[in-house]
């Protein structure tokens, strides 16, 4: 009888293999519908092997999400590492959409429902984590531009929220518009808002219309 020549994977290699298999299954099925049994079957191992590496399905999902966040952050940081402030912002937007385009399974894992135990779900988690991980860059830019650095998280979350939401819309909408087209418009929207940002925004007073005043008088 011929002996199998398949090489036994090291512990590190096995972990990476399981992460890759789980990534694909979580992306296609979502957390709830995915099972350790199915993941083990696709990886060619038994369920105890998966549990040995990650402890539970929640632990495996968390490891997949963490790996994808590191990949996404690396894309965004690389995109905003050179050039003027505007070029860095545009680079970050383009890098984010590049990740969405080239890593659809990874983006699906990040934006689909997560286990309730994590406390945060989908887009909210992506925005929170991105804002936290590249928050230093936003803070430095605010300080350089003469704005209070403590306000940077407001704008980091607002801008990243818009980019993430548009990224999901673009991915789910079949990418009818080109990646470059979407990136240019999204980057311009964010930059115009930052470019004309007042150092101390004032509340815009709302003046009641004449019709509203008349209705108010009649009701009293």
DAPE-V248801 format. One record per pair of residues at least 4 apart in sequence whose ideal C-beta (glycine too) atoms are under 7 Angstrom apart, sorted by the first residue. I is the first residue (numbers start at 1). J is the second residue. Records with the same first field share a line. If there is no record, write none. Layout:
# DAPE-V248801
I: J ; J
This chain:
# DAPE-V248801
9: 13 ; 14 ; 17
10: 14
11: 15
12: 16
13: 17
14: 18 ; 53
15: 19 ; 53
16: 20
17: 21 ; 43
18: 22 ; 43 ; 50 ; 53
19: 23 ; 63 ; 64 ; 67
20: 24
21: 25 ; 39 ; 42 ; 43
22: 26 ; 39 ; 60 ; 64
23: 27 ; 64 ; 105 ; 106 ; 109
24: 28 ; 105
25: 29 ; 34 ; 38 ; 39 ; 42
26: 30 ; 31 ; 34 ; 61 ; 64 ; 109
27: 105 ; 108 ; 109
29: 33 ; 34
30: 34 ; 112 ; 113
31: 61 ; 113 ; 114 ; 115
34: 38 ; 39
35: 39
36: 40 ; 47 ; 50 ; 57
37: 41 ; 47
38: 42
39: 43 ; 50
40: 45 ; 46 ; 47 ; 49 ; 50
45: 49 ; 50
47: 51
48: 52
49: 53
50: 54 ; 60
51: 55
54: 59 ; 60 ; 63
55: 59
57: 61
58: 62 ; 115 ; 117
59: 63
60: 64
61: 65 ; 114 ; 115
62: 66
63: 67
64: 68 ; 109
65: 69 ; 109 ; 110
66: 70
67: 71
68: 72 ; 106 ; 109 ; 110
69: 73 ; 110 ; 129
70: 74
71: 75 ; 103 ; 106
72: 76 ; 99
73: 77 ; 130 ; 133 ; 134
74: 78
75: 79 ; 95 ; 96 ; 98 ; 99
76: 80 ; 92 ; 95 ; 96 ; 130 ; 134
77: 81 ; 134
78: 95
79: 91 ; 92 ; 94 ; 95
80: 88 ; 89 ; 91 ; 92 ; 137
83: 87 ; 88 ; 91
84: 88
85: 89 ; 141
86: 90 ; 191
87: 91
88: 92
89: 93 ; 187 ; 190 ; 191
90: 94 ; 187
91: 95
92: 96
93: 97 ; 163 ; 183 ; 186 ; 187
94: 98 ; 183
95: 99
96: 100 ; 163 ; 167
97: 101 ; 167 ; 170 ; 179 ; 182 ; 183
98: 102
99: 103 ; 107
100: 107 ; 167 ; 170 ; 171
101: 179
103: 107
104: 108 ; 171
105: 109
106: 110
107: 111 ; 171
108: 112
110: 126
111: 122 ; 123 ; 126 ; 168
112: 122
113: 121 ; 122
114: 118 ; 121 ; 122 ; 125
120: 124 ; 125 ; 128
121: 125
123: 127 ; 164 ; 165 ; 168
124: 128
125: 129
126: 130 ; 164
127: 131 ; 157 ; 160 ; 161 ; 164
128: 132
129: 133
130: 134 ; 160
131: 135 ; 153 ; 156 ; 157 ; 160
134: 138
135: 139 ; 152 ; 153 ; 156
136: 140
137: 141
138: 142 ; 152 ; 155 ; 156
139: 143 ; 149 ; 152
140: 144
141: 145
142: 147 ; 149 ; 151 ; 152
143: 149
146: 199
147: 151 ; 199
151: 155
152: 156
153: 157
154: 158
155: 159
156: 160
157: 161
158: 162
159: 163 ; 190
160: 164
161: 165
162: 166 ; 190
163: 167 ; 186
164: 168
165: 169
166: 170 ; 182 ; 186
167: 171
168: 172
169: 173
170: 175 ; 182
171: 175
177: 181 ; 182
179: 183
180: 184
181: 185
182: 186
183: 187
184: 188
185: 189
186: 190
187: 191
188: 192
189: 193
190: 194
191: 195
192: 196
193: 197
208: 212 ; 213
210: 214
211: 215
212: 216
213: 217
214: 218
215: 219
216: 220
